[in-house]
Amino acid sequence: MLFLHISLSSYRMMGPYTKMIRDHFPMEEHRFLYLDALAPDDEKLLDFGNSIVLANGEPDRRKKVLQELDRADYIIWHGLIFGTKRVLLCLKRKYRRKSIWVMRGLDLYNWKKEQKTLKAFVCNIINYWCRKRIPNVGYIFGTDEEVYRKQFGNKAKMFYVPYPMPEEAFDDLEKYKDSLPRKNGTTYIQVNHNAFAFNRHLDILESIKPYADEKIKVIIPLSYGNDWHDSKKGYVYQVQTCAEEYFGDKAVCLKRLIPGNQYTELLCNTDISIYGAPRQNGLGNILRSLYMGNKVFLSEDNPLYPFFKSKNIDVYSTESIPTLSYEEFIKPASSENATEWIRRNHHPAANMLFWKYTFDRLKGEPEIGSIEEEARIALEKVFPKNEKNLKEEHGIHKLNYINLQRFSVLPKNTKMQDIQNNILIIGAGALGREIYQAWEVENKDAYRWDVAGFIDETADTLNGAVGECDIVGSFEDLVSNDRYQYVNAMESVESRKRVFDLLKQEELPMCCVVSESATLLPYTECGEGCVFLGNTYISGSAKIGNAVCIKSSYVDSEVTIGDYAIIESGCRICSGAVIGTGTRIGAGSRIMPNAHIRENQVIPPFSTVG
């Protein structure tokens, strides 16, 4: 038996499903066909094996597509949003009778073209009859079956085939699930998940406008969408303008796609999620939000709203927002019922059972056992019964700060390849803040420094002392992670050495800070983890050790500066001078030519050392 999957050419949308099929079913029984070219990031889909790309421009493309369809015992269409010409294949009797249409949101709810043209009229007829005459239909959410029946009748055999969420997404969700409120008191509000106009962004922004003076952050993902039949010209610009007018710097419009793991982290650290669509849309986002215990608002027109209510899952009405005080609006929701339902339907270990049931029915095999009981057994291996709420036990809070700047509108001079990504500043004292404020100034001209937050030993939050950036962890959170670079911003020689040793021990990458106004001439030897701020000038042939900090000073040629040394503002280190390891030189001092300073010395401000 061969199942041919006509799949979407998107790893983000189809990667978790394809992996689930490969993990639980024989490879030779399931082949994947991609009718659109794969972008570089999507070519990972081919790594799952037994797959083929037949995009436009492929020699003998039509012949090869028909050969693939002829070989298959069943054709599984993962959505019919490929275009009317391809949908015509479903009308050919020999292909139609062995087809299964898995209904995705857009091609169930928004397949009809609204234009009043002959071309749109013909396309609508073809799309309608294709959907109506396919004998097997898979619905990915409980409410979709009724929507299909109302539009296309009762002839098709229906199968419940929800798509899985990735296992790593569950790992991230469990990490943050039921975290305590962030320590700086800010409430993060997510408004929809894409730019489609049917999400009614403007109505939502209007409804939450009364909370503009509260301590909030409004996140509006606009990186894709508004390109379907009901798109609106200038809609994204209109949403951006409205958000800026109502909320100013408290609103962030995301214009670039966020990598999957970081997007999950964003959802996990959001407090309130508002989805304004009048129909099923953004299911993966909604499920993650519910799993986390975020307060989720859905339109009463959306069939998901009464469905979740019927499952005793906490959801709230978007229409009720104008009647809520801020305290009522941010009052936490419960995630207990949502968590159990989402695991049973969307964790790969349980989700594969719904697809197995569908494949077995198509093969004509008898029904054996109970999906619910098999799912319970499978999930007990993944989520032990006696799991504890470690977040409350250990006081795990949501992140004080979520860095989203590089996914929003950036200065025109920005070159993406020049951005120093995901920097964590270790130390939230005066030096750490000075570094961050210098970067804020530099970023206004061309975005270069992408700061994920501060790591600090003692403080929990900066409460806006340096703009939005805040503390996101303690020294205990320093773990090997190639997503981050670390800046040593400790203010004493001893603490700089301790942090340097810790970073080396954990093999964590150190970022060398060179401010825009600083100059390092060629042939200068420079160690790891150094900081050069202000109008610092370092002549060629100087030797700078590890974790050295120099502020607005002049370093002449042939100078040697030992590890962890700190040189305050306004100093001049003349040629041939040797500064010992661990030495601190006070502001305005002058170190004369060829002077030697032993290790661990403290030179008072405005000194002259001969």
Secondary structure, 3 states (H helix, E strand, C coil): CCEEEEECCCHHHHHHHHHHHHHHCCHHHEEEEECCCCCHHHHHHHHHCCEEECCCCCCCHHHHHHHHHHHCCEEEEECCCCCHHHHHHHHCHHHHCCEEEEECHHHHHCCCCCCCCHHHHHHHHHHHHHHHHCCEEEECCCCHHHHHHHHHCCCCEEEECCCCCCHHHHHHHHHHCCCECCCCCCEEEEECCCCCHHHCHHHHHHHHHHHCCCCEEEEEECCCCCCCCCCCCCHHHHHHHHHHHHHHHHEEEECCCCCHHHHHHHHHCCCEEEECCCCCCCHHHHHHHHHHCCEEEECCCCCHHHHHHHCCCCCEEHHHHHHCCHHHHHCCCCCHHHHHHHHHHHCHHHHHHHHHHHHHHHHCCCCCCCHHHHHHHHHHHHCCCCCCCHHHHHCCECCCCCCCHHHCCCCCCCCHHHCEEEEEEECCCHHHHHHHHHHHHHHHHCCCEEEEEEECCCCCCCCCCCCCCCEEECHHHCCCCCCCEEEECCCCHHHHHHHHHHHHHCCCCECCEECCCCEECCCCEECCCCEEECCCEECCCCEECCCCEEECCEECCCCEECCCCEECCCCEECCCCEECCCCEECCCCEECCCCEECCCCEECCCCEEC
